[in-house]
Amino acid sequence: MKAIIIAGGLGTRLRPLTNNIPKPIVPVANIPFVVHQIEHLVRHGIDEVILNLHYLSHEIKKILDDGKQWGIKIRYSIEEHPLGTAGAVKNAEQFFDEGPMVIFNGDVVTDLNISKLINYHREKKALVTLALTEVEDPTAFGLVITDNDGRVKQFLEKPSWEMVTAKTINAGTYVVDPKIFANVPKNEKYSFERQLYPGLLKKGEPIYGYLSDAYWIDIGTPAKYKEVHQAILRGEVAVRIDGTRINNRVWLGKDVHPDESVKFIGPSIVGERVKLGKETTIKDYVVVGQHVEVGEHSCLERAIIWRDTKIGKNVKLVDCILGKSCVIEDNVVIEGAVLADGSKIKKGTKLTG
């Protein structure tokens, strides 16, 4: 079965982290985000993945290649200019066959049971099946209203509170019959949420919603990016974490040999060949990327640090994200900030986000 990952966006909301890297390969638990998505699809029997790409597509291709390392086939569909969600999938039409296919939003981390979603689609003889999830505040999302049988009655895109009668939203994963793209214009911007699905609904086509309580999050902002790491470290969402697990809450990567004076207090992930200075303290929800160096007497708490960053002595990092190859000199305090790749923070600086 085929799946399409819509991953052509510019990652604007995640900047400055995406200044030099496309969102699909932003590290999540030190593994490129799209790799988690592919591994999830493979677990549910997907044998061919089509990636819709635009921004820095060559960087993604270098990592994924042809998909052989996962035992699948990977194909690429490149947008010359943004085409919207449905337009992007239409752009990959040359790779479709007659069977249903899974469409996966490139912003989403989820452990949704895709096998059950596919089975539900077939049982209902649906043209489109949307994965749905419930949220406390649906006003920032696409609200989907269904009847008791799960058939969609109405779409409300980013409704006001006065319009909210349910809290089920579009969770960005679909099973669709490829023929729905027959009347989608080529090379034009076209949306699933605002155009294609409402149009099919008006025609009375069978569109169903599959409600799931699986973990779901859109990682499009730094706040959500931090949130997903905390969820992973709490065990709320199943993704691969590389390394050896110690104390039931800490993962240490290859060639990491912390001194006995290093304290691990909360759940954390430490990547390959990381050097942790003596008397360093790793508190809760810390993710340290590959080849990072941390100086003596430093303290990290709710911090995500990308690879090849160098951190000096007596540094305190709290609730922050550091891009790759940053240099943080001695006696620096950073709280709540998000730093772009290659940032340099001078000795004694106090930086708040």
Protein Blocks (a to p, Z undefined) as FASTA:
>chain_A
ZZdddfkbgolmmpcklmmbcfkloceehiafklmmmmmmmmnopabdcdddfehplmmm
mmnmnolmnopacdddddfbdebjmlmmmmmmmmpcfbdcddddfkbccfbdfklmmmmm
mmnopabdcdddddfblmlmccddddfkopafbdcehiafklpcbfcdcehiacddfklm
mmpcehiacdfklmmmmmmmmnopacdddddfbdcddfkbfklmmmmmmmmmnopaccdd
edjdehhlaccdehiacdfkbccfbgcdddehiacdehiacdehiacdehiacdehiace
hiacdehiacdehiacehiacdehiacdehiacehiacdehiacdehiacdZZ
